[in-house]
Amino acid sequence: MSTAALMSPEKSNPSSSSSPWLMLQPVYEAGATCTAATTLTYKFYNMAEDRVMTLWVSPPGDLMKFRGSSGGGWLSLVQRRTRDLLLYNPIARRHMKLPPFYGLYDYLALHKSILSCSPDSEKCVAVSLICFENSMAVCCPLSSDKWTWFGTCSGNNYYIDCVYSTSQQILFALTDSYQLEAWDLTVASPQLTRIMGEFSSILRREVNSKKKELLQSRDDLTCWHHYHLVVAGEDLLVVTQYTMLSVDWDGLYVDFNYSKGPPFELPSVTIDFDVHRYDPKDGDLKYVDGSCLGGWALFVGNNSQSFALRSPELKPNSIYFTDPLESSINQGNHDIGIFSYEDKTVSPCYYPCDPANLKPIFPPPIWFFPSSF
């Protein structure tokens, strides 16, 4: 198996020099008087300062569904009543309305939103990835009145994940057939610049081998995996997250029968990660060993753009993760932590990570990146 090492942060351009925050569960707070309305406050855990901050108080009746962090201090959200798509900056307390998705009957279908740069720029492009659809969509927040759909998938094929490289000005996307694509978003209509390769044999072989190792060849346990694309400096990474679907409070794995269908009540627990680096010279994916992550701290999670960062308060060669499963599947997103890629251990990130203390979290926490572009 070919292996690779990542370029160290000192020799490349990090995505950001500021530590991210973790957006926590919103809290209902009673008014100052008995007649005052109850308010919904949104709180963030600032990892650098190890404190919880309140940045937004939602107006009464203004129910929002957050669909993740778009980067640069912006969050993407959907107004439940009108289904309007919005960008919101909780620090500046600004919002920008995006074109509607006609036919988007379920706000849960919006998997993630990505910004290429500040939405105040005419050059900014917003990218939306829709769950289980065979295309992606782009718009310019300042000038577009509709979304432009693009993609190569057809039929039952769909996109698993996408990530934008600010240094290369390229959108990378991974399909469910393991095809890795590069898209130019600087032109009027997104253009496929190259198909970087089809990696089903590599990724499937690695996943099957890892699951056999993790489950000790038992066929009565279920391990789920999820792929994330991450840009670390000039490197493009495919990160595989391995999750046990049903773990009892004593830490023992419990068989989950798919035939009975979701949801299931026991929490899911992330137990391992694999990282592969795309090698542009030979067009191949190469496995990254535990000691070769280049000092990066990777951030992955459901509904959030993935980032690679470096900061004194972050643990190098680690993967900060949130639960990859939708909350409707496992009765609440319990699974949050910091995975050491070197020694394969998990430590807590605000919430406990040991099975005995896991609790459902609604809505699921997401990563928020407060620094501007």
C-alpha positions in Angstrom: 0.0 0.0 0.0 1.5 3.4 -1.0 1.6 6.0 1.7 2.1 9.8 1.8 2.9 12.5 4.2 1.2 15.9 4.3 2.9 19.2 3.8 3.5 20.9 7.2 1.4 24.0 8.0 4.6 26.1 8.1 5.2 25.4 4.4 1.7 26.0 3.1 -1.3 28.4 3.5 -3.6 27.3 6.2 -7.3 27.7 5.8 -7.4 30.0 8.8 -5.3 30.9 11.8 -8.3 31.2 14.1 -9.7 28.4 16.2 -13.3 27.4 15.4 -16.2 27.4 17.8 -18.7 24.7 18.4 -22.3 25.8 18.0 -24.3 24.3 20.9 -27.9 23.4 21.6 -30.1 26.5 21.6 -31.5 27.4 25.0 -35.0 28.6 25.9 -34.8 31.4 28.5 -37.6 33.0 30.4 -38.2 36.8 30.1 -37.2 39.3 32.8 -40.8 39.6 33.8 -43.7 37.1 34.1 -45.3 38.7 31.0 -42.2 38.8 28.9 -41.9 36.2 26.1 -39.6 33.3 26.3 -36.6 33.8 24.0 -34.4 31.3 22.1 -30.7 32.0 22.5 -27.9 30.4 20.5 -24.7 29.6 22.3 -21.2 28.8 21.1 -18.3 27.1 22.8 -15.1 29.1 22.2 -12.3 26.5 22.4 -9.5 29.0 22.5 -10.9 30.7 25.6 -12.7 27.7 27.0 -16.0 29.5 27.6 -19.5 29.5 26.3 -20.7 32.7 24.5 -24.3 33.8 23.6 -24.3 35.5 20.2 -27.8 35.5 19.1 -31.3 35.8 20.5 -33.9 34.6 18.1 -37.1 36.8 17.7 -40.3 35.2 18.9 -41.8 32.9 16.3 -38.7 33.1 14.1 -37.9 29.4 13.9 -34.7 28.6 12.0 -33.1 25.4 11.0 -29.3 25.6 10.8 -27.8 23.6 8.0 -24.2 24.2 8.9 -21.3 26.5 8.8 -20.4 28.1 5.4 -17.1 29.5 6.7 -15.8 33.0 7.2 -18.1 33.7 10.1 -21.3 32.8 8.2 -23.9 30.1 8.9 -26.4 28.7 6.4 -30.0 28.3 7.6 -33.5 27.7 6.4 -36.6 29.6 7.7 -39.0 26.8 8.6 -42.1 28.7 7.8 -41.2 30.3 4.4 -38.4 27.8 3.5 -36.2 30.8 2.6 -32.5 30.1 2.4 -30.3 32.6 4.4 -26.7 33.3 5.3 -26.3 34.6 8.8 -23.3 36.1 10.6 -24.0 35.9 14.3 -21.0 38.1 15.2 -21.9 41.0 12.9 -25.7 40.1 13.3 -26.2 40.4 9.5 -28.2 38.1 7.2 -28.3 37.8 3.5 -31.2 36.1 1.6 -30.3 33.6 -1.0 -32.4 32.5 -4.0 -35.1 29.9 -3.1 -34.8 26.3 -4.1 -38.1 25.7 -5.9 -39.2 22.2 -5.3 -37.1 21.8 -2.2 -40.0 20.4 -0.1 -37.9 19.4 2.9 -35.3 21.8 4.5 -33.5 18.7 5.7 -32.5 18.0 2.0 -30.0 20.9 2.2 -26.9 19.0 3.3 -24.4 21.9 3.3 -23.6 25.3 1.9 -20.1 26.6 1.1 -18.9 30.1 0.4 -15.9 30.7 -1.9 -15.1 34.1 -0.2 -16.9 36.9 1.6 -20.5 37.1 0.4 -20.1 40.9 0.1 -17.8 40.3 -2.9 -19.1 40.2 -6.4 -16.8 37.3 -7.0 -18.3 35.2 -4.2 -20.0 31.9 -5.1 -22.3 30.0 -2.8 -22.4 26.2 -3.4 -25.2 24.0 -2.1 -25.1 20.3 -1.8 -28.5 18.6 -1.7 -28.9 15.2 -0.1 -29.3 12.3 -2.5 -29.6 14.5 -5.6 -27.5 14.0 -8.7 -26.3 17.6 -8.9 -25.0 20.6 -7.0 -26.0 24.2 -7.3 -24.3 27.6 -7.2 -25.3 31.3 -7.0 -23.8 34.7 -6.4 -25.2 36.0 -3.1 -25.1 39.6 -4.3 -26.6 39.3 -7.7 -28.2 35.9 -8.5 -32.0 35.5 -8.5 -31.8 31.7 -9.0 -29.5 28.7 -8.5 -27.5 27.2 -11.4 -27.5 23.4 -11.2 -24.4 21.4 -12.3 -22.9 18.0 -11.9 -22.1 14.7 -13.7 -24.2 12.3 -11.7 -27.3 10.8 -13.2 -30.0 8.3 -12.2 -29.5 7.0 -8.7 -26.0 8.4 -8.4 -25.4 11.4 -6.1 -22.6 13.5 -4.5 -21.3 12.5 -1.1 -19.3 15.6 -0.3 -17.6 18.7 -1.7 -15.0 21.2 -0.5 -13.7 24.5 -1.9 -10.0 25.3 -2.1 -9.5 29.1 -1.8 -5.9 28.9 -3.0 -6.7 26.9 -6.1 -10.2 28.4 -6.6 -11.4 24.9 -7.3 -14.4 23.0 -6.0 -13.6 19.3 -5.3 -16.5 16.8 -5.2 -16.8 13.1 -4.5 -19.6 11.0 -6.0 -21.1 7.8 -4.5 -19.3 5.9 -7.2 -16.0 7.2 -5.7 -15.3 9.6 -8.7 -13.2 12.6 -7.6 -14.0 15.7 -9.6 -12.6 19.3 -9.9 -14.8 22.2 -10.9 -13.9 25.8 -11.9 -16.5 28.2 -10.4 -14.8 31.4 -11.7 -16.7 31.1 -15.0 -20.3 32.1 -15.6 -21.4 28.4 -15.5 -19.5 25.9 -13.4 -17.0 23.9 -15.6 -15.7 20.5 -15.0 -11.9 20.9 -15.4 -10.9 17.3 -14.8 -12.0 14.0 -13.4 -9.2 13.2 -11.0 -9.9 9.5 -10.9 -12.3 6.8 -9.9 -11.2 5.3 -6.6 -13.8 2.6 -5.8 -11.2 -0.2 -5.6 -8.9 1.7 -3.2 -11.6 3.1 -0.9 -13.7 -0.1 -0.8 -10.7 -2.3 -0.1 -9.5 0.0 2.7 -13.0 0.2 4.2 -13.6 -3.6 4.1 -10.1 -4.2 5.6 -10.6 -1.7 8.4 -14.1 -2.9 9.3 -12.8 -6.5 9.5 -10.1 -5.3 11.8 -12.4 -3.2 14.0 -15.2 -5.8 14.3 -12.7 -8.7 14.7 -14.4 -10.5 11.8 -17.7 -10.6 13.6 -20.7 -10.5 11.3 -23.2 -9.6 14.1 -22.0 -6.0 14.5 -22.6 -3.1 12.3 -19.9 -0.4 11.5 -20.9 2.5 9.3 -18.5 4.8 7.4 -18.7 8.3 6.1 -16.4 10.2 3.7 -15.3 13.8 4.1 -13.3 15.9 1.7 -10.8 18.2 3.4 -8.3 20.7 1.9 -5.1 21.0 4.0 -2.9 23.6 2.5 -2.3 22.4 -1.0 -3.3 18.8 -0.2 -6.7 17.3 -0.9 -7.7 14.6 1.6 -10.3 12.0 1.7 -11.1 11.3 5.3 -13.1 8.2 6.3 -15.0 8.2 9.6 -15.9 4.8 11.1 -18.9 4.7 13.5 -20.4 1.9 15.5 -24.1 2.3 15.0 -25.3 1.0 18.3 -23.3 1.2 21.6 -24.7 0.4 25.0 -24.0 2.6 28.0 -21.4 0.1 29.2 -19.4 0.7 26.0 -20.3 -2.7 24.5 -21.4 -2.9 20.9 -24.9 -4.0 20.2 -26.1 -5.6 17.0 -28.3 -3.3 15.0 -30.8 -4.9 12.7 -31.3 -2.8 9.5 -34.4 -4.8 8.6 -36.2 -3.3 11.6 -35.3 0.2 10.2 -34.2 3.4 12.0 -34.5 5.1 14.3 -32.6 3.2 17.1 -32.3 4.4 20.6 -28.7 3.6 21.5 -26.0 6.1 20.6 -23.5 5.8 17.8 -19.8 6.1 18.6 -16.9 7.0 16.3 -14.1 4.6 16.8 -11.6 5.2 14.0 -10.5 7.4 11.0 -8.5 6.8 7.8 -6.9 9.6 5.8 -5.9 9.4 2.1 -4.1 12.1 0.2 -4.6 12.7 -3.5 -1.3 12.7 -5.3 -1.6 14.9 -8.4 1.6 13.5 -9.9 0.3 10.0 -10.4 -3.4 10.6 -10.0 -3.7 8.2 -7.1 -4.9 8.2 -3.5 -2.2 7.4 -1.0 -2.8 6.4 2.6 -1.6 8.8 5.3 0.1 7.2 8.3 -0.8 8.4 11.8 2.5 10.3 12.3 2.3 12.0 8.8 -0.7 14.3 9.2 1.7 17.3 9.1 0.6 18.9 12.4 -2.8 19.8 11.0 -6.0 19.7 13.0 -8.9 18.5 10.8 -12.5 19.5 11.4 -15.3 17.4 9.9 -19.0 17.1 10.6 -22.4 16.8 9.2 -23.7 20.0 7.5 -20.4 21.8 7.9 -17.6 22.6 5.4 -14.5 20.7 6.4 -11.4 22.6 7.4 -7.7 22.0 8.2 -6.3 24.5 10.7 -3.3 25.1 13.0 -3.5 27.1 16.2 -1.6 26.7 19.6 -4.8 25.7 21.4 -5.6 23.0 18.9 -4.3 19.4 19.1 -2.0 18.7 16.1 -2.4 15.5 14.1 -6.0 15.2 15.3 -9.5 15.1 13.8 -12.2 17.1 15.5 -15.5 15.5 14.6 -19.3 15.7 15.2 -21.9 13.0 14.6 -22.1 12.1 10.9 -25.6 10.7 11.3 -28.8 12.7 11.0 -30.5 13.2 14.3 -33.6 11.4 12.9 -31.7 8.2 12.6 -30.2 7.6 16.0 -32.5 9.6 18.3 -30.1 12.5 18.7 -26.6 13.3 17.8 -24.4 12.0 20.7 -21.1 11.6 18.9 -18.6 14.5 19.3 -14.9 14.4 20.1 -11.3 14.8 19.2 -9.6 11.8 17.6 -5.9 11.5 17.8 -4.7 10.2 14.5 -1.4 9.1 16.0 -2.5 7.0 19.0 -6.1 6.3 17.9 -7.8 7.6 21.0 -10.8 9.9 21.5 -10.9 12.8 24.0 -13.9 15.1 24.7 -14.7 18.4 23.1 -17.1 20.2 25.5 -19.6 17.3 25.5 -18.6 13.9 27.1 -17.5 11.2 24.7 -17.6 8.1 27.0 -20.7 5.9 26.3 -21.9 6.1 29.9 -22.4 9.9 29.7 -23.6 10.3 26.1 -26.9 12.1 25.8 -29.1 13.1 22.8 -28.3 16.5 21.4 -31.0 18.4 19.4 -30.2 20.0 17.0 -26.8 18.5 16.3 -23.8 20.8 17.1 -21.9 22.2 14.2 -18.5 23.8 13.7 -18.5 27.6 13.3 -15.5 29.5 12.0 -15.6 33.1 13.3 -12.7 34.5 11.3 -13.3 36.4 8.2 -12.1 35.2 4.8 
